[in-house]
């Protein structure tokens, strides 16, 4: 322990914190870029994070470089971040003010000017000694000394940073809601983080002879710790800008990302920097100890994060914790099509084993035809049998068997049809047939015991409950699908904060595709696509993509709109394979093409697609919603 000094401990602490700041800045940069890069505040914040990352990445690189000449080269590279941080400060604060409906050409011009001045500072650093001059390489730090024009940079740095703070305070005063004001307060407090990151380098360059190494290292240590905390707070506030989702979702997404990404990375990095300093542990070389430590650390950290996840959710949601818990439980309780098939396969296998038969199936009616949901035995044989059926034959079998369903003996509940015995699976109210359970062979002389008969009845009941619940869930999903445009609109309204001067009902842009009635407008336009005057008065004529297409093709707006609608419909055509009237991949395109382009009647379309008219209307709504989404995407890209 005699070799451990305060200077060495402080240097190691700064090394770890510098690497921590690199991880945090880069991780948050990636997060913001991948989540809400379209927002101007987020883009400005990404620029600020990029320059902060450069500053601290150079610190980490300098630790592992031994040659003084190379170190001084990396110090000049570090000024690529230091010189542009004031400009990024002003850019970020201006973006915040513009979100509060405060626009100024002068501010925008100042932002551009500061970026140009930052480029001049970089050039002075690289090609002259006017800003910084000869480097100093000591045992505890390496830095560039101040040049004759360094005072100009110091003055510029504090003036521009101060203006950024003034802008943020102005933005905070313009907020109306308590939530917006609270976030602006967080931004104002944490806005000093990048400045703290640059201040130690200004201190080292100008006043190194007046401070002891331990004092300077202590100042840098405190600054690095503050930078790490305030950068996270900054990113937390920025994450809400441009996010079209509830605040609770943004909070949980960011916190989970920070815990499983930067937090794990920081812990492992600290472990890698500390463990190699121990020459020998239990007689093992340090590389071996480091490998085991990293592996154990990764596993334990994941377990720790999972263990504390419920407590974190409790802090995030608080008042809505009961509703959130119930919503999450739905994920494990709802049946998907695959879940239903697996459940029915298990029930069918148990049923076939009990009846000592080798082939069985469960079929349901879907898209106007029979479809096997579960098969036990040769699937090709079952498919041939199922495909040979007509819906009328199925209905006749069910009518003939309606009285036998009340029998408590399994053998007498089945109806023979060819080589198979069939049993209709019905809802609990017995008013609706959900599907058919079939087994190969005749069950007249099966002679099941009372216990076996009870088990068989239980399995049949389980299959009926599973099918009924699945149908109910499909209805719920259909309702939620129809509500999606309204939900998206509500989320956009909720994500738009109010500021001084904003109207009581401020519209979210003038883009028609963001309106909740957009699918209805699309349907009306499609209804006149094959003929009729309705396209002349359609609001879709005002879309950018339509005006652009009219200019490029020389068509009148109505014909350009018709061409755009045709293009949107064609986008729903499967990329491969020949057209099929009944397969799921082609169903939406077939409905749109027959109804709105060829102008066929609903009855004609239902017959050609082998489905009921009620089912056709439901799928038509889904097809129109799909076209609306394609048009919205085309409009955003135009």
N, C-alpha and C positions, 0 to 999 in steps of 0.2 A: 504493500500500500504506500510505501515511501515515494513511489514515482508519481502518485496522483497529486495534482496541483489544482488550485482554483481556476487558473487560466486554462488548463487542459479540460476541466469539467465544463467551463463556460463555452469553450471552443466546440466540444462535442455536442453540447446542447444546441448551439447555434447551427451546427451541421445538421442535426436531426430536424430542427424547426425549419431550416431552409429547404430541406428535402420535403418536409411536410407541406410547406407553402407551394412548392412545385406541384405536388400531387393534388392538393386541393384546387389550385387555380386551373390546372389542366383538366381535372375531372369535371369541375363546374363549367368550364368552357365547352367541353364535349356535351354535357347535359343540356345546356342552354341551346347550343347549336342544333341538337337533335329534337328539341321539344317546341321551341317557339322562336325560331330564327326569323320568321317573317315579321316579327314585331320590331319597331325601330329602337325601343329601349333595350331590348335583348341584344340587338346587333351592336349598339354602342357599348353595352356591358361586355360583350365578347371581345371587342377591340381593347378595352381596358384590361380584361383578363389576359389577353395575349401578351401585352407588354409586361404585366406583372410576372407572367410565367417566364418570359425571357430573363428578367432580372434575377429571379431566384434559381432558375436553371443554370445560369452562369455561375452563381455561388456554389452550387453542387459540383459543377465541373471543375472549378478552381481547387476544390479540396483534393481532387485526384490527379492534379497536374503538378509535376515537380519542377520543370524548367521555368525559370523566371520569365524568359522571353515569351514563352507560350502563355504563361499566366497573364502577362500584360496585354497580350493579344485578345484573350478572352475578356479581360476587363473592358477593353474598347468595344467588344461585341455587346457587353452588358449595357452599354450606353444606348444601344438601339431601343432598349426598353425604357431606360431612365429618361431619355430625351422626349419620348412620345407620350409618357404618362400624363403630363399636364394637358396636352391636347385631348387625350381620351377622356380625362376628367371633364373638360368643358363640353365635349361631345355628348357624354352621358347625361350631364345635367341639362343640356339643351333638349335632348330627347325626352326627358322627364317633363320639362316645362311644356313641350308641344303636346304631350298627352293630356294636359290640363287646358287645352284650347288657347294656349298663349304662344303665338307665332311671331317671330322677329327675323327679318332678313339680316339685320345687323349681327344678331347672335350667330346665325348660320355662317355669315362671312368671317366672324371671329374664329369659329371652329375651324374653317378651312385655313385661315391664316396661321393658327397655332400648329396645325399639322405641317404646314410648309416650314415654319420656324423650327419645328422638331427635326425635320430633315436637314436643315442647315446645321443644327447642333451636332447631328451625327457626322456630317461631313467635316466639321471642325474638329471633332474628336478623332476621327480616323486620319485625316490628312494634315493636321497642324497641332501645335502645342498651345494654342490660344485659350482653349477651354480647359483642358487637363494636360498635364505634362508628365515628367518622368514618374515611373511607378516605384513603389516602395514594397519590398518583400520582407516581412518579418516572420518570426516564429509563430505569431498569433494572428496575423492578418496580412493581406496583400491589397493594396489600393493605389489609385492614381492621385497625384498631387494636383492641387488647384492651379490653373493657369491664370493669366492676366484678365481674361474675360469671364472667369468663373462667377464673379459677383453678379454679372448680367443674368446668367442662368438662375442663380439663387433668387434674384428679384423676380424674374419671369415666373419661376416655379411657384412662389408664394402668392403672387398676384393672380395668376390663372387659377390656382387651386382655390383661393379665396373667392373668386368669382363663381366657381362651380358650387361652392357651399352656399353662396347667396342665391343662386338659381334654385337649388334644392329647397331652401327655406321659402322662396317665393312659391314654388310648386306645392309645398306643404300647406301654406296659408290658403291656397286656392282650393284645397280639398273640402268636401262637404260632409261626407260620411265619416263615422268614427273609425271604420276599418281602413279607409284610404289614408286618413290622417295618421293613424298608428303606423302604417307601413312607411309613409313618408318620413316619420320620425325615426324609424329604424334606419332608413337610408341616410338621413342626415347625420346620425351618430356614427354609423359604420363607414361613411364616405371617406373618412380619413385613413382607411386601411392602406391604399396604395401609396399615399403620401408618407406614411410611416415607413413603408418599405424602401422609399428613396432617401429619406432623411439621414439614415446612418452613413450612406455613401457620401452625402454632402458633408457630414460631420468629419468623416475620415479624411476627406480631401482637403478640408480647410483648417481643422483644429487638432490634428493628432498629437502634437507636442504638448498640449495643455491638459491632456487627460491620461490617466493610467490605463494600461491595457485591460485590466479587470473591469474598470468603470465603463469603458467603451463597449466591451463585450457584454456587460450586463444591460446596457442600453439597447444594444442590438438584440439581445435575447428577449427582453420585454417587448420590443417592437415586433419581432417575428411572431411572438405568441399572440399579440393583439391583431396582427395582420391575418393570421389563420382564423381567428374567431370572427372578425369583422367581414372577411371575405365570404364566409358562409352566410352571415346575416344579409349581406348585399345580394348574394345569389338567391336566398330565400325570398326576398322582396321582389326581385326581378322575375322570378319564376312565375309569378301571377300575371304578369303583363302578357297579353295576347293568348292566354290559355283559355280555350273554350271548354272548360270543365269546372266542376265545383271546387271550391277551395280545399275541401278535405281530401280530394283526390290528388291535387297538386302537392299538398303537404306530405301525404303518405308516400307519394312517388319520390319526392326529393329526399325525404328522410331515409327511406329504404335504400336509395341509390348511395347516399352518403355513408350509410352503415356498411353496406356490402361491398362498396367500392373503395372510396378514399380511406375510410376508417381501417378496413382490413389492410390496405396497402401501407398506411402509416405505421400500424403496429408491426407489420413484418419488416418494414424498412428499419425501424428502430431496433428490432431484434437483430437484424443483419449487421447494423453498425455497432451494437454493444457486444454481442457474443464474440466476434473475432478478437476483441481485446483481451479475452481470457485465453491464455496460451494453452492450457490443458485442463480438461475437466474429466475426472475419473480415468485419467490415462488416455483419453481419446484425443485425436487431433481436432483442432477447432473447426475445420471444414466439415468433418463428420458430425460434430455437435450442431453446427449451423444447419445442416440439411435436416436433421431430426427436429430441431427447434422450429424451423419454418413449416414443416409438414404438420407437426402437432399444433402450431399456432393457427394455421389455416382451419383445421378441423375444430379446434376449441372455440375459435372466434365465431364460426358459423353456428355452432351449438349455442353459444352465449347470445348471439343476436336473435336466434329463434326463440330462446327462452324469454327474453325481454320484450319480444314483439307485442304480446298482449298488453303489457304496461305502456308501451309506446303508443299503441292504438288508443288506449284509454285516455292518454294525454291529448292526442290529436282530436278525437271525436267528442269526448266528454258528454255533451247533452244528447248526441245521436248514437251513443254506443249500442243501445239495444237494437235500434233499426239496422245499424251496420252489421251487427252480429247476425241478425236474421237474414239479411241480404246475402251474406257470405255463406250461410248454411244452405241457401238455395242451390249454390254451385255444386254441393255434394249430394243434394237430394233430387234435383231435376233429372229426368231421363232424356238423354239424347237418343237418336236413332240407333247408334251403336250400342248404347247401354241397354236399350230395349231388346235388341237382337241377342245380346249376351244373356240377359235374364231369361228370355224365352227359350234359348238353347238349353240352359240349365234345367228349366222346368220340363221341357220336352224330353231331354235325355232321361230325367228321373221318371217321367211318365212312361216312356218306352221300356225302360228297365222293369218297371212294375208290371206292365202288361205283357212283358216278354215278347216284344216285337222289335224288328230291326230297322224299320223305316217309319218316320213320322214327320209331320210338318205343322207349322202354324202360318196361315196366310191372312192378309188383311186386304181391304179394298182401298186402292190408292190411285189417284189420277184416272179413275174410271175403269180400272182393271185390277185383277188379283195379283198380289205380289207376296212372295214367300219371305216372311220375316225370320223364320228359324227352320232349320232342316236337320233331321237326324237320319243318316243313311245316304244312299246315292242321290246327290243333288240333281243330276241330269234327269233321273227317272221322275223325281218329284216335279221338276220344272215342266216336263212333258205333260204330266197329269194336270197340273195347274193351268198351263196354257191352253189345254184342250177345253177348258170350261168357258162358257159364256155367262154373262151376268144374269141372264134370264134363268138359266139352269140353276145358278146359285140361289137366286131368290126362291125358286120352286122348292129346292131342298130345304131351305130355311122354313118355308111355310109348312111343309110336311112335317117338320121336326119340332114345330112350336109347342106342341103339347108334351112331347117327351122330355123337354128340358126340365120339367118339374119333377121327374122321376129321380129317386135317390139312389138308384142302382146304375152304376156306370155303364154296364154292358147294354142296357136298354135305352141309354141316352144317345147312342151313336146311330147314324143312318148309313146304310151300305150304299156305295156308289162305285160300281166297277170292282176293282181290287182293293178299294180303300173303305174304311169306316170313318165317317165325318161327324163332328160335333160342333155346332155353332157356339161361339163365345159371345156372351151378351153382357150388356151393362148391368149394374146392380139393380136398376129399375126394370130390367128385362124388356125395355121399350126399343132398344137399338142393338143391332147385331154388329159386333166389333170385328169379328174375324172367324176363322174356322180352324179347328184342331183336327188333324187327320192322321190316321195310322194305317199301315198296310195290313190287310187281313180282315177277317170277320170275327166279331167279338161275341157272337151269340152263345158260345159254349165256353166262355172264359172261366166262369165259376170262381170269381174272386172271393176271398174271405172278407168278413166284415171290416177287419183292420185294413186290408188292402183297398177295399172300396172307399173307406174313409180317407185314406191317403190320396187316392186318385181324385176324389172330389175336392180335396184341399188343393191339389196341384192345378186342377181346372179353375178353381176360384182365384188362385194366385195369377194365372194367366189372364183372366178376365179383368182383375183389378189393375194389372200392369198395362193392359191395352187401354182401359178407360182413362187411367191417369195420363197416359201418353197423349191421348187425343185431347184431353183438357189442356195439357201443357202446350200442344200445338196451337190451340185456340188463343192461349195467353200470348204466345210468341207472335201470332198474327196481329193481335191488338197492339203489342209493343212496337211491331214493325210499322204499323200505321201511325203510331204516335211519335215515331222518331223525328220527323221534321219539326213538330211542336217542341219536343224536348231539346233539340239542338238550338232552336230559337231562344228558348228560355235560358239556356246556358250562355248564349251570346249576350243576352240582356244582363244576366247576372254578372258576367265577366267585365262589363263596361262600367267603370266607376263614374260617379258624378263629380263635376267640378264647378267652380264659380263660373257662371255665364253659359253653362250648358242647358239646353231646353229640358222641360219636364219629361218629355217623351222623346228623347234623342234617338233618331233612327240609326241603325247599325249600317252605315253606308247607304248608298243608293242602288246597290246591286240587287237585282230582282231575285237572283238565285238564293239569297239569304232569307227571303220571305217565306213564312210557313205555308202560304197558299201556292207556292211555286209548282208543286206537282199538279194541282188543279189547273193552273194556267197551261201547263204542258199538255194535259189531257185535252183541254179545249182546242189547243192548236193542232194536236194530232187528229182530233175528230174532223177537222177541215183540211187535213193534209192531202187527201185523195181528191178533194173537190169542194167547192163552196167558198163563200166570201169571208169566212171567219178569220183567216190569216191577216187580213188587212188591218183589223182592229186589235190584233193580239199584242200584248205588252212585250212578247218575245222579240218583236221587230226591233226594239230598242237595245237589245243585247249587243255587246261589243263584238262578239264572234259573228253575229249576223251582219252588222255593218261592215266588218272587215271582209267577210265573204262577198258581200255585194260589191265592194270596191274592187276586189281582185278579179271577180268573174264578170263584172259589168251587168249583173242582173238587178232587177228591181227588188226592193226589200222583201216583198212577199215570196218571190221565187227563191231568194237567198235563204229565207227562213225555212222554206220547204226543203231545200237542199241540206241545210244544217240538221233538220229533223231526220231526214233520211240517213244522214251520216251517223247520227246518234243511235238510230235503230240498228244500223249495220254493225255498230261497235259491239252490240250484244250477241252477234252471231258467233258461235264457237269457232275457234281458229282452224280446227282440223275436223276431218270426217265429212261424210255426206249428210245432207239434210234428212232429219227423221222427225216425223210428226208427233211421236209419243215420248221420246227420251227426255229426261230432265234437263239436259244441257241445251236443248233446242226449244224448250217450251215457251220461254219468254219471247224469244225472237219470232216464233211461229204465231203467237197471239198478236203481236204488234204488226207483223207483216200482213196477216189476213184481215185484221180489224181495221187498221188505220191507213194502210197503204193500198190494199186491194178493195177495202170497203165491204167485206162479207158480213152477213148478219150473224148475230150471236148463236142462233140455232145451227146455222151451217158450220160455224167454227167448232161448236161443241161436238157435233157429229164427227167431224174430221179428226179432232183431237181425242175422241173417245173419253169425254169427261162431261160431268153434269154442268148445267148452266151456272149454278151457284158456285161451283168450284172454279169455273172459268172466270167469273167476275172477280173472285178473290185473287186469282193469279194475274188477272189483268191489272189490278191495282199494284201488285208487285212489279209488273213489267213497266208500268208508267213511272213508278218511283225509280226504277233502274235507269230509265231514259232521263229523268230529271237529274240524277246524279252524274250521268255522262255529260249532259249539257252544262251542269255546274262546273265540272272539271274542265271542259272545253273553254268556258268563260274565264276561269281563273288562269288558264294557260295563254289566253289570247293577249 
